[in-house]
């Protein structure tokens, strides 16, 4: 699966990151998602197709990345 090479749109960040400098933004791109650093948007973004993004979100919600 590949992600469309269009420009991401609808960038948003979590409402839980309001009082922190460590956050990312997620945008829509083709049939997937794009992610970028809120503090340094000029460095670009990475993309994930729908299947990859769904797996990441499920792992995150399941606590796989908890310290």
N, C-alpha and C positions, 0 to 999 in steps of 0.2 A: 504494500500500500504506500502511496506517496501523498504528500500534502501539496495542494495547488500552490503555484508560485505567484499568487496574488499578494497584495499588500494587506497586512493584518488590519482589522478594524474593531471598533468597540472596546478599546482597551479599558480594563477596570482592575482595581485592586481590592483586596478584602477590607471590609469595614472594620475588622479587628486589627488592622495595621495602622490605624489613624495616628497613634502616638508613638510610632517607632520609625527609625530610619532604615530598617532591614526589611524591605518588602519587594515584591515583584508584582508585575502586572500581567494579566492574561488577556489576550485578544483572540478574535475569531479569524481563522484563515482557512479557506477552502472547507474541507471536511475534517478539520482538526482545530488545534489551538497553537498560539504563539505565546512565548513567555519572554519577558525582558526585565531588566533591573530598573526599578523606578528612579534610583539616584543617578544612573548613567545610561540613559536611553540611547545615546549615540553609539554605544558599543554593539547595538543590534539586538537580535532575538534568536531563539531557537524554536523549532516547530515540532509538533507531534501530530500524527494522524489520529483519527477518532479512537482506534483500538489502543494505541499507545497511551493517549491521554486518559482514557477510561481506566486502564490498568494502573496508571500512576495515581489517579484520584482514589481508586479503591484501596491501593496500598497505603496511601496517606491516611485515609479515614480508618483503616484497620490498624494503625499504630506502627507500621513497619519502620517509620523514620523517627520514632520517639527516642529521645536520648536516654 
